[in-house]
Amino acid sequence: MSLHPHWIEIRKIVAYNLQKSARQQAKAVLATTTHTGLFEDSDPSVQAKIIVKH
């Protein structure tokens, strides 16, 4: 299932503004997602990747 281009742009704007605000305030954001695009858009300084094998 792919996202509509409009939602991709909104996702990029929200991710950018969230990371910018957190860095300006010297705060950390802890977020979890299954969508790799959100990770790429937020440009995190630290990443933890959890792999679950069944």
N, C-alpha and C positions, 0 to 999 in steps of 0.2 A: 504494500500500500504506500503510495507516494503522496507527499503533501502538495497541496495547491501552492503555486508560486507565491501567492499573497501571504500565506502562513509562513513560508520560508523567510520572507523579508521581515515579518513581525518577529519571528524567532531570533533572527540576527540582531535586530534592534534591541530587543529585551536583553539578550545575552550580553551584548556590548555595554549597554547602560548599567547592568547589574555589576559586571566586573569593574567597570570604571568607577562607579560609586564606592564599591568595596575597597578598592585600592586607594582612593582619595581619603577614605576614613580609616585606613589601616585596619580593616576588618577582614574576616574570612567568610567565605560562603561555602557551605557544604550542600552539594546538590547531587542527586542521583538521577540517572536516566538510562533508558535503553536505546535512546536515539543518538547515534554518534555525531550527527550534525550539530546538535546542541553543544556538545563538547568542543567541537572545532570552532564554533562561533564565539564561545566564551573565552577562549585563549587562556586556560588556567595556568597558574604558576606551579601547581602541584597536581598530580594525577594519581589516583589509586584505581587499579583495574582489578575487579574480582571476577574470576572465572569459575562458574559452577558446572561441575560435571555430574551427570546423572548416571 
